């Protein structure tokens, strides 16, 4: 019976977390809904071209750099 206060504290902590979770998760859900709305408004071919450009930028090789002249 000596762990009864610990049990009550754990119960209070769980109830606070469960009670605060919807308020903490609401902005994330709203942001996801907004992003989905924006993506739905952009035509598919435009998204495909944007993805192709992003992949090309990611995988392109940097331009070769001329070696610095050596002082003699």
LOTORKOL-814622 format. One record per atom (N, C-alpha, C): residue in one letter; atom name; x, y, z. Coordinates in Angstrom, 2 decimals, always signed. Layout:
// LOTORKOL-814622
   res   atom      east     north        up
     A     CA         X         Y         Z
...
***
This chain:
// LOTORKOL-814622
   res   atom      east     north        up
     X      N     +0.81     -1.20     +0.00
     X     CA     +0.00     +0.00     +0.00
     X      C     +0.85     +1.26     +0.00
     X      N     +2.15     +1.12     +0.15
     X     CA     +2.96     +2.33     +0.22
     X      C     +3.20     +2.95     -1.15
     X      N     +2.82     +2.26     -2.25
     X     CA     +3.00     +2.82     -3.58
     X      C     +1.75     +3.53     -4.09
     X      N     +0.76     +3.69     -3.23
     X     CA     -0.48     +4.33     -3.65
     X      C     -0.26     +5.76     -4.13
     X      N     +0.54     +6.61     -3.46
     X     CA     +0.77     +7.97     -3.98
     X      C     +1.46     +7.95     -5.34
     X      N     +2.37     +6.99     -5.55
     X     CA     +3.05     +6.91     -6.84
     X      C     +2.04     +6.55     -7.93
     X      N     +1.14     +5.66     -7.63
     X     CA     +0.11     +5.29     -8.61
     X      C     -0.76     +6.48     -8.96
     X      N     -1.13     +7.26     -7.96
     X     CA     -1.96     +8.44     -8.23
     X      C     -1.19     +9.47     -9.07
     X      N     +0.09     +9.63     -8.79
     X     CA     +0.89    +10.57     -9.59
     X      C     +1.03    +10.08    -11.03
     X      N     +1.24     +8.78    -11.20
     X     CA     +1.32     +8.23    -12.56
     X      C     -0.02     +8.38    -13.29
     X      N     -1.11     +8.14    -12.59
     X     CA     -2.42     +8.31    -13.20
     X      C     -2.64     +9.76    -13.60
     X      N     -2.25    +10.68    -12.75
     X     CA     -2.39    +12.10    -13.07
     X      C     -1.54    +12.48    -14.28
     X      N     -0.32    +11.94    -14.35
     X     CA     +0.55    +12.23    -15.49
     X      C     -0.05    +11.68    -16.78
     X      N     -0.57    +10.46    -16.74
     X     CA     -1.18     +9.86    -17.93
     X      C     -2.39    +10.67    -18.37
     X      N     -3.22    +11.08    -17.43
     X     CA     -4.40    +11.86    -17.79
     X      C     -4.03    +13.23    -18.36
     X      N     -2.96    +13.83    -17.86
     X     CA     -2.51    +15.11    -18.41
     X      C     -2.00    +14.93    -19.84
     X      N     -1.25    +13.87    -20.07
     X     CA     -0.72    +13.62    -21.42
     X      C     -1.86    +13.33    -22.38
     X      N     -2.79    +12.48    -21.98
     X     CA     -3.91    +12.13    -22.84
     X      C     -4.79    +13.35    -23.08
     X      N     -4.95    +14.19    -22.07
     X     CA     -5.77    +15.39    -22.23
     X      C     -5.11    +16.44    -23.08
     X      N     -3.78    +16.53    -23.05
     X     CA     -3.07    +17.56    -23.81
     X      C     -2.77    +17.11    -25.24
     X      N     -2.85    +15.82    -25.54
     X     CA     -2.47    +15.34    -26.86
     X      C     -3.33    +15.93    -27.98
     X      N     -4.66    +15.98    -27.86
     X     CA     -5.44    +16.54    -28.98
     X      C     -5.09    +18.00    -29.26
     X      N     -4.85    +18.78    -28.23
     X     CA     -4.50    +20.18    -28.44
     X      C     -3.12    +20.31    -29.09
     X      N     -2.21    +19.40    -28.76
     X     CA     -0.87    +19.46    -29.34
     X      C     -0.87    +18.94    -30.77
     X      N     -1.74    +18.00    -31.09
     X     CA     -1.75    +17.40    -32.42
     X      C     -2.59    +18.19    -33.42
     X      N     -3.45    +19.09    -32.95
     X     CA     -4.33    +19.83    -33.86
     X      C     -3.56    +20.66    -34.88
     X      N     -2.52    +21.42    -34.51
     X     CA     -1.81    +22.20    -35.54
     X      C     -1.15    +21.31    -36.60
     X      N     -0.69    +20.14    -36.22
     X     CA     -0.06    +19.23    -37.18
     X      C     -1.12    +18.75    -38.18
     X      N     -2.27    +18.41    -37.69
     X     CA     -3.35    +17.98    -38.58
     X      C     -3.81    +19.09    -39.51
     X      N     -3.89    +20.31    -38.99
     X     CA     -4.29    +21.44    -39.84
     X      C     -3.24    +21.73    -40.90
     X      N     -1.97    +21.62    -40.55
     X     CA     -0.91    +21.85    -41.53
     X      C     -0.94    +20.78    -42.62
     X      N     -1.18    +19.54    -42.24
     X     CA     -1.26    +18.47    -43.24
     X      C     -2.46    +18.68    -44.15
     X      N     -3.57    +19.12    -43.60
     X     CA     -4.76    +19.39    -44.41
     X      C     -4.49    +20.52    -45.39
     X      N     -3.83    +21.57    -44.91
     X     CA     -3.51    +22.70    -45.78
     X      C     -2.55    +22.30    -46.88
     X      N     -1.55    +21.51    -46.55
     X     CA     -0.60    +21.05    -47.57
     X      C     -1.30    +20.17    -48.60
     X      N     -2.20    +19.33    -48.15
     X     CA     -2.95    +18.50    -49.08
     X      C     -3.83    +19.32    -50.00
     X      N     -4.43    +20.37    -49.47
     X     CA     -5.26    +21.25    -50.29
     X      C     -4.43    +21.96    -51.34
     X      N     -3.27    +22.44    -50.95
     X     CA     -2.40    +23.14    -51.90
     X      C     -1.90    +22.17    -52.98
     X      N     -1.49    +20.99    -52.57
     X     CA     -1.02    +20.00    -53.56
     X      C     -2.13    +19.56    -54.49
     X      N     -3.35    +19.51    -53.99
     X     CA     -4.48    +19.11    -54.84
     X      C     -4.79    +20.19    -55.89
     X      N     -4.43    +21.44    -55.60
     X     CA     -4.73    +22.53    -56.53
     X      C     -3.70    +22.61    -57.65
     X      N     -2.53    +21.99    -57.49
     X     CA     -1.48    +22.03    -58.51
     X      C     -1.68    +20.84    -59.45
     X      N     -1.70    +21.09    -60.75
     X     CA     -1.89    +19.97    -61.70
     X      C     -0.77    +18.94    -61.60
     X      N     -1.09    +17.70    -61.90
     X     CA     -0.14    +16.60    -61.82
     X      C     +1.10    +16.77    -62.68
     X      N     +0.96    +17.19    -63.95
     X     CA     +2.16    +17.37    -64.77
     X      C     +3.12    +18.42    -64.21
     X      N     +2.58    +19.44    -63.59
     X     CA     +3.45    +20.46    -62.99
     X      C     +4.24    +19.86    -61.83
     X      N     +3.58    +19.05    -61.03
     X     CA     +4.29    +18.38    -59.93
     X      C     +5.34    +17.42    -60.46
     X      N     +5.02    +16.72    -61.57
     X     CA     +5.98    +15.79    -62.15
     X      C     +7.22    +16.53    -62.67
     X      N     +7.01    +17.67    -63.32
     X     CA     +8.15    +18.45    -63.82
     X      C     +8.97    +18.98    -62.65
     X      N     +8.31    +19.46    -61.61
     X     CA     +9.03    +19.95    -60.44
     X      C     +9.85    +18.83    -59.80
     X      N     +9.29    +17.62    -59.73
     X     CA    +10.02    +16.48    -59.16
     X      C    +11.21    +16.12    -60.04
     X      N    +11.04    +16.16    -61.36
     X     CA    +12.15    +15.84    -62.27
     X      C    +13.27    +16.86    -62.12
     X      N    +12.93    +18.13    -62.00
     X     CA    +13.96    +19.16    -61.83
     X      C    +14.68    +18.96    -60.50
     X      N    +13.94    +18.65    -59.44
     X     CA    +14.57    +18.43    -58.14
     X      C    +15.51    +17.23    -58.18
     X      N    +15.11    +16.16    -58.87
     X     CA    +15.98    +14.98    -58.98
     X      C    +17.21    +15.31    -59.80
     X      N    +17.02    +16.07    -60.89
     X     CA    +18.16    +16.45    -61.73
     X      C    +19.15    +17.31    -60.94
     X      N    +18.66    +18.28    -60.17
     X     CA    +19.55    +19.10    -59.35
     X      C    +20.28    +18.25    -58.32
     X      N    +19.60    +17.26    -57.78
     X     CA    +20.21    +16.42    -56.74
     X      C    +21.31    +15.54    -57.30
     X      N    +21.16    +15.06    -58.53
     X     CA    +22.10    +14.08    -59.08
     X      C    +23.08    +14.67    -60.09
     X      N    +23.02    +15.95    -60.38
     X     CA    +23.94    +16.51    -61.37
     X      C    +25.34    +16.62    -60.79
     X      N    +26.30    +16.59    -61.66
     X     CA    +27.69    +16.69    -61.25
     X      C    +28.11    +18.15    -61.27
     X      N    +28.90    +18.58    -60.31
     X     CA    +29.33    +19.98    -60.33
     X      C    +30.27    +20.24    -61.51
     X      N    +30.29    +21.47    -61.96
     X     CA    +31.15    +21.84    -63.08
     X      C    +32.61    +21.69    -62.66
     X      N    +33.46    +21.23    -63.58
     X     CA    +34.89    +21.09    -63.20
     X      C    +35.51    +22.46    -62.96
     X      N    +36.40    +22.49    -62.00
     X     CA    +37.07    +23.74    -61.63
     X      C    +38.47    +23.70    -62.23
     X      N    +38.86    +24.80    -62.87
     X     CA    +40.19    +24.88    -63.45
     X      C    +41.23    +24.90    -62.33
     X      N    +42.33    +24.18    -62.50
     X     CA    +43.36    +24.20    -61.47
     X      C    +43.99    +25.59    -61.36
     X      N    +44.38    +25.91    -60.16
     X     CA    +45.00    +27.21    -59.92
     X      C    +46.41    +27.21    -60.54
     X      N    +46.82    +28.33    -61.11
     X     CA    +48.17    +28.39    -61.70
     X      C    +49.22    +28.25    -60.62
     X      N    +50.29    +27.57    -60.97
     X     CA    +51.38    +27.34    -60.02
     X      C    +52.42    +28.42    -60.22
     X      N    +52.77    +29.12    -59.19
     X     CA    +53.80    +30.17    -59.27
     X      C    +55.17    +29.52    -59.29
     X      N    +56.00    +29.93    -60.23
     X     CA    +57.35    +29.34    -60.36
     X      C    +58.39    +30.32    -59.92
***
